[in-house]
């Protein structure tokens, strides 16, 4: 590809006239927005080490009362995107949220879609449109765009979860807003939607009717997912052992923007993921190992750590424990890439 003209090649007077008219010459910028073959990627390869972050998060609990924070969150920001832009990937926001015993995060709803992955603690629940959902380690709790949600913590000790939202995407679309509401009065039994869908391949059909709402199942318990992966491992001796989290009514991804999944690394396994266009984040539910991207320096990870890797890259995971499997929950932009025809 030959070199194109630069801004400096143009007379200053001409450039000033363009600026005055809100015009920009394309050719000096064209290679930057349409680079040859591989896109420019701001998403770095990172590991957010939970044991380092945890004391800082607990300190936030002392420094900032709930009424001053509403959502007491430390955002896992990818420096390549600019820390203050709060992006883990172009479309994904991630943050570790802390709730102390007896605290409540007030009822609200917003346009971005959200999933929370429970990191530690017991005794909390999120009420989503009237349904209280239990929150246990590794569970996914969904609050799709527009659904009311509030969090309560009745257990002892802190509860921490990882929020995963499509906030950067919705913000860029100038569609991000939130509203507060009155405290919810639960109108459904606890984990009602999970009970409805607790057997794979079976969906509720009350009065012969199928559910058509965007997220009919709100809680995806980790123990079910883990048991499924362990059972699958007895049937697949090789290949990437992975499940996708889907809407049980239609098999589609949980959200149109972010796709969620879980990976099991067999004891001692070293595996390269198929190359994909989408950047990806990984939350370690169990185990220990390393991640290397494009044969770069291996990042070590343990339980509760969270990692990110750019798209268009070679991602290799190693489970450094030869005795036990490791489990990671993944989130990526694959549904969006598929919709846009760039996957
Ligand atoms: Fe929220």
Boltz pocket constraint, residues with backbone or C-beta under 6 A from the ligand:
constraints:
  - pocket:
      binder: B
      contacts: [[A, 108], [A, 109], [A, 110], [A, 114], [A, 143], [A, 149]]
      max_distance: 6.0
